[in-house]
Amino acid sequence: MKSALILHGTNATTNDNWFPWLKEKLEAKGYQIWLPQLPGADKPNIARYNQFLLANKDFKFNEDTTIIGHSSGAVAALGLLQALPVGTKVGNCYLVSAFTHDLGWESLVDLFDPPLDYAKIKNKAKKLIFIHGDEDPYCPLAETKALAADLEGEMKVVPGAKHFSISTDGPNYQKFPFLLELLEKKKQQEVI
């Protein structure tokens, strides 16, 4: 069965931004969705998140699994890929507004624990697809482009977009049609 894991960012909840909208759209397409409230989202941490995510034995990680992460949730998605057992590979992983360091924010100082190991991440997903706004006020575009290159991922830059959140882009980001269309396009390419 097709499944998707959606990971929110720092200080967010499962009801914020475009997360409930995407959950509903993917469920209508037959996906089993897991949109968890990440523990301690005010001070995200890869190790804590992995312990929580990998403890759910009802959600299986395999090539029918799509992972979507936003902001620190994108970093958490990379950390999760790194922690998956050797031989486990998921479908596509969509990393929205990803970054590689704490950005000078006190709330993010423990996020990269353990540090990301790109060699362990690269082959754990069919494709790594990075989505970034060219006007993101938090996460430098150049940093995300370098991350995508280091991980041999695909880079999608959305002109005029900021952080793909209601707080930066306004109420339009209660939905995220660009992401949904990209998911559908990539899924169709797999079938062909």
N, C-alpha and C positions, 0 to 999 in steps of 0.2 A: 504494500500500500504506500502511496505517496505521502510523505510527511514533511512538515516544515517546523523549524524552531526559530522563533523571533525573539531577539534579545534587545531589550531597551537599554538606554544609556544612564548616565549619572543623574541621580535625583529624580529619575522618571518612574512612571508606573506603567502597568499594562494598558491603562486607559488613555495614555497620552499620545499626542501627535497622530500619526497614521497607523499605529499598531492595531487597534481594533478594526479599522477599515480593512487593512490587508488580511487580517485573520478571517474576517467574514468573506472576503473575495476568494481567498484560497480554499476555505471550507466549501464554498459553492462549487469549486472545481474538483472536489473530491479529496482534498488533502486532510490528513489528520494534523491538527495544529497544536503546538505547545508554545504558549506565550506566558512564561512564568514571571512572577514578580521575583526579581533577583534579590537575594539576601544582602542587606547592607549596601544598597545602591547609592547611599550618600557618600560612601568611601569604597568604590569598587576594588575588587581584588581577584585576579585570575585564579589563584589557588582555591579561594573560598567558593567562587562560582563553579569551578570544575568539580569540587566535592559535591556541591548541590546538584549540578546538572547530570553528573555520571551516576548519582545515587538513584535516579528515577529509572527503575528497571522496566517500566511500562513504555518508555520511549526508546526506540531502537535507532542506532546510528548505522546507516548503510547507504548504498548508492542511490536509494530512493528518497534520501533525506536531503532537504534543502535547508541551509542555515542562512539566516538574515540577521545582521547586527547593525545597530545604529550607535555611532559615537563610541563611548566606552564599551557598549555592547558589541561593536565591531572588533574591538581589541579582545573582548572576552571570547568572541567566536574564533579568533586566531589562537588564543590560549587553549580553547577546547579542542581544536584540531590537533594541536601539539600534544595534548594529553590522551587522545584516542589511542587505543591499543594498536601495535604494529599490525598491519594487514587490514585495518579498518579504514574504509574510504567512504566519504559521503558524496552526494551529488554536488551541485554548485553551491558556492558560498558567496553571498552578497554582502559587501562590507561598505556601509554607508557612513561617510565622514570618519574614516579611520585615522589613527595617528600613532606615533611611535615613542612618545615620552610623556611625562606628566604635564607638559604645557605650562609649567610654573604654578599649577593649581594644587593647593594643599589637599584637596579631596582626592587627587589622583596619584599621590606619592606612593601608595601601596598597590596600585593597579598592576604594574608590570612585575609581579612576584608570583611565579617565577618569570624570569626574562624570556622574551620570545626567542625561540630557536628556529630560524627560517628553514633550515635543512629538514627539521621534523614536520614542518607545516606544509611545505610545497606540494607533496604528493598525497595529502590526506583528503583532497577534494578534486572532483573532476575539473572544475575551474574556480578560480578566485576572481571575483568581479568587484572592482572598487568603484564606488559612485561618490562623486564629490562636487560640491558647489564651488564655482570659481570666486565666490564672494564670502566664503565661510569665515566668520570672524574669530573662530576658535582654533580650527585645525588648518595649518598651512597646506595649501594645495601642493606645493613643491615636495613637502614631506610625504604626502600620500602617493604622489607619482613615483617617488623613489622607493617607497614600500612596495608598490605594485610591481615595479621593475625587479626589485630584489626577490620577490616571491613569484616572478614570472606570471603575474596576473594581468587581467584586462582592466584598462582604465577608462571610465566614462565620466566626463566632466560636463556638468549641467550649467550652461551660461546663465548668469543672473541669480542663481540659487545660493543660499547661505548654508545653514546647518541642517536643512530639511526638518525643521521643527517649528511648531507654532510660535515659540518665543522669538525666533529670528526671522522667520519667513511669513508669519501671520497665519490666519485660519485656513489658507489654502492647503497647509500641510496636515489637515485632518485626513487627507487623502494623499496618495503618492502614485498617481497613474503611471508615471515614468518607470518606477520600479516594477509595478505589476506587468506592464507591457514588456519590459526586459525579461522578467521571469518567464512569461509566456513564449517569447521569441526564442530564448535559450532552450526551453523545453521542446519546442517544435524542431529545433535544429538537432536535438538528440534523437528524435524519432526518425528523421530523414537519413 
